[in-house]
Amino acid sequence: MSQFAGKTAVISGGAEGIGLSIAKALGEQKMNIVLADINEASLKQAYIELENAGIQVLTVALNVAEEAQWQNVAEQALARFGKIHMVVNNAGVGGGGGSIEEQDAKAWEWVLDVNLMGVVYGTKVMVPLIKQHGEGGWVVNVASMAGMAGVPYAGAYTATKAAVIALSESWAGELEDADISVSVLCPAFVQTRIYDSQRNRPARYQSDTAKNGNSSSDKSKQMVENGMDVSIVGKRVVEALNDGELYIFTHPNYRDVIQQHSAAIDAAFERAAQSSLLQDIVNQNLDML
């Protein structure tokens, strides 16, 4: 029997794209699914799709940037299914792109609130409830390959995804004793509507000086549309969770890029080790870890 059977997963941004793919894959493992999303029309469609597949599902409207709304999701999930075993912090937006000179404060605020604080709030609210029943569980954070190495002209998106990776690494150590496994999903281009995030941008994040269209370039949109079939992603997540993986990669063809990034960091450490200014700490014990 699957280790997920009969347990409950809360998935933000679950009405479409990667979130819905994960919901379907976990539902196939007989998990109860709580779909939370800002787009209520998409939620209704997703509910019908999962229910027709025989999956136990609850849908709740959620703006992940509002901690109080996360509390509401938790209360409804507990009322319906009794316990929460997994949170999938999937909701994310593409925005805050363009050159340094074009950066807009409202766009950055929006991306930071959704992509970063949405993950913080989701984990803060759900982890105590996972701990409460003492059965262990999972935190799955959706980052991006962009978070593994900087991407030009995608400052806000890259910064938030790098932060989600770092948070996941931090929480993995913090939650280990509670038998809560932490994983971070880092996909490259997948067939979603991330390039059209503007459709869900609340009025308070709009700016008179910002461009009203999508911040993604036509090239990025084309790469997303030609990306991996989103259905593969959810199945890959289940596979990786079964193997206890911290980093979940979907695009092994990016390995060389990340190895080059790691090699550059290692080379920088070597240069520091050769510096006459730093010889007294080359072999110093690590006190911070």
N, C-alpha and C positions, 0 to 999 in steps of 0.2 A: 504494500500500500504506500502511496505517496506520503512523504512527510508533511505535505501541505494540506492534505485532505481534512475537511471539517474545520479548518482554521480560517481566520478572517484577515483580509488585506484591505487597507485603505489606500486608494490611488488618486493623487491629485492630478489635474489635467487629464483625467481618465476618459473623457468623452470621445476622443479621437486620437489618431497618430500613435506614438509610442506608448502612451498611457493605456489606450484601448487594446493595443497589441499585447501588452503585459497582462491586462485584465483577462483577455481571452485565454492566454497561455496558463495563467494561474487557475482560471475557472476550469480548464480542462483537467487540472490536478485536483479538482473538487474543492477548491477554496471558495469561501463566501467572499463576494467582491463588493466593496463600497466605492462607487465612482463619485468623485467630487470634481466639479468643473465650473468655471465662470460662465460658460455658454450653456444656458438651460435648454435651448433647442437641440443642440448636439447631444446633451445628456439624455433627452427623451429618446432619440434615435438609438443611442448606445444601449439604453435599458432594454428596448425591444429586441435588439440584436442578441444581447447576452441571455435574456430570458428565453428567447426562442432556441437558444443553444442548450437550455437546461441548466444554466448557471444561476445560483442564488445571488441576487444582486439588489443593492440599494443605491439610489442616486441622491446626491445632496448638492445644492448650489454652493460654490465656494470661491471666494476671492482669497488666494493664498497669502496675500499681503496683509490680511486682517486676522490677527491672532484669535479674536473672539469668534470668528467664523470657523476656525479650526476646532474650537471647543464645541461648537454646535455640531460639526461633523462627528466628533468623538461621541457626543451624547446620543446622536441618532444611531450610530454604529453599534454602540453598546445596547441600546434599547432593542435593536433588531436581532443582533447576533450574540450578545452576551460578553464576548471578549474580542480584543484586538491583538493580532499576532504580528502584523507587518504593516509598515507604512512605506509607500513608494512615493517619494517626493519627485514627481515628474513634471509638474507644471513649469513651463518656461516660455520666454519670449525672446525673439531676436530684435534687437534695437540698439540705439546708441552707437550706430556705426558711422562711418565716414572718417574724414581726416581729423587731426587734432583741432584744427581751426574751426571745424564744423560741429564740434561737440555741443550738445544741448543739455542743460542741467535737468530739465523735466524728463527727457528721454533716459538719462542716466538714473534718475530717481526711480522711474518705472522699472527698468531692468534690474536694478539692485533690489527693489522691494519684492519683485516676483521671483527672480532667479536665485537670489541669495536668502533674503529674509523669509521667503515662502518655505524654503528648506529648513531654516532655523525654527520657525514656528511649528511646522509640521512635526519635526522631531521632538521639540520641546513638549508639545501636547500629547503625542502618541507614546513616547517612550515610557513615561510613568505608568501608563495603562498596560503596556506590554510587560513591564516589570511586575505589575500588580498580581497577575495570575501565576507567575513563577514557572511558566512553561517554556520560557525563552522565545525568541522571535527574530525578526529581521528588520533592518532599516536599509532601504534601497534608494540611493540618491542618483538622479539622472543629471550627469554633467555633459561633457562633450569632448571629443578629441581636441577641440580648440582649447580646452583647459589644460592639456598636456604640454602645449607649446604655444606661444603667442601668435595671433593671426593679425596681420596688418589690416587696418581700417575696420576692425571689429572690437574696439576697446572695451566697451561695457560688457558685451556678451562674453568675450574671452576672460575678462577679469572675474566675472561672477562664476563662470564654470571652473576656473582655476581655484577659486575660493571653495567651491563645493567639493572638489577633490581633496583639498587640504582638510576641510571639516570632516570628511568621511574618514580620512586617515587618523585624525584625532579621535573621533568617536569610536573607531574600531578598537582602540586600546581602552578607552573609557568604559565601554559596554561589554567587554569580553567576559568579565566576572559575572555579569547578569545573564550570560548565555544568549546575548543578542548579537547576531552577526550583522556586520555593516558591509555593504557593497556599494561601489560607485560605477554606474554605467557610463561609458565614454564612447558613444557612437560617432562615426563620421557622417557622411551624407546619407540620409534616410528619406524616403518618400513621405514627407509630412507637409503641413502648411506653416512651418516655422517662418518662412519668408513672408507670410501674410499675417504676422502677429498683430499688426496695426488694427485689425478688425475687433480685437478685444481690449484695446487700450482705453482705460477709463478717462473721463473728461478731465479729472484733476491732474492728469499727467500730460495733457495737451499743452502745446506751447505755440504762441503766435509766431515765434521765430523759427520753429522747427519745420522740417519738411513734412508734408502731410502724407506722403506716400510711404512705401516700405523702404527701410534703410538698406536692405540687402540689394546688392547689385544684380543686374540681369544675369550675370555669369553665375552668381551664387544660386539664384533661383533655378537656373537650368541644371546645376549640379545636384540640387536637392531633388528636383523632379526626375532626374536620371539615377538617383541613388538606390540604395538597397530597399527591397520590398519590406515594408514596415512589419509584416507578419513574422518575418524571421527574427526580429529583435526580441519579441516577447518570449519566443521559444529559447533563444540564446540566454535570456535572463534566467529562466528556469534551470537550464543546463548548468549555468555558472553557480547559481545558488545551491544546487545539489552538490557541487564540488567545493563549496565554501570559498569562492573567489572574492577577494577584495576589489580588484580591478576587473571590470567586465568589459572586454573589448569585442567589437562586432566587425572590425575591419583590419584583419591581420596584415593587409597590404601597406598599412601605415607604420609598420614596425621599424623600417629603416629611418623614417623621419624622426621617430622618438629616440631611436638609438643615436642618431646624430645630435639630438638635443642633449641627451645624457652624456655623450662623449665631450661635448663642449663644456658642460658643467664639471666633469671630471678633470678636464684640461685646466680649467680655472683653479680648481683645488691644487693641482700640481704646481701651477705658477705661484700660488700663495705659499705652498710648502717650500719653495725655493727662495722666497723673499727673505732678505737679511733682517727685515723688520719683525718677522714673525717666528723666528727660530725658537724662542722660549716657549711657544705654545704648540709647536708641531706635534709633540707626543703627549700633550696634556690630556688627562682623563676627561671624558665627557660627563659633565655634571648635570646638563639640562635634560638628558634622556633617561 
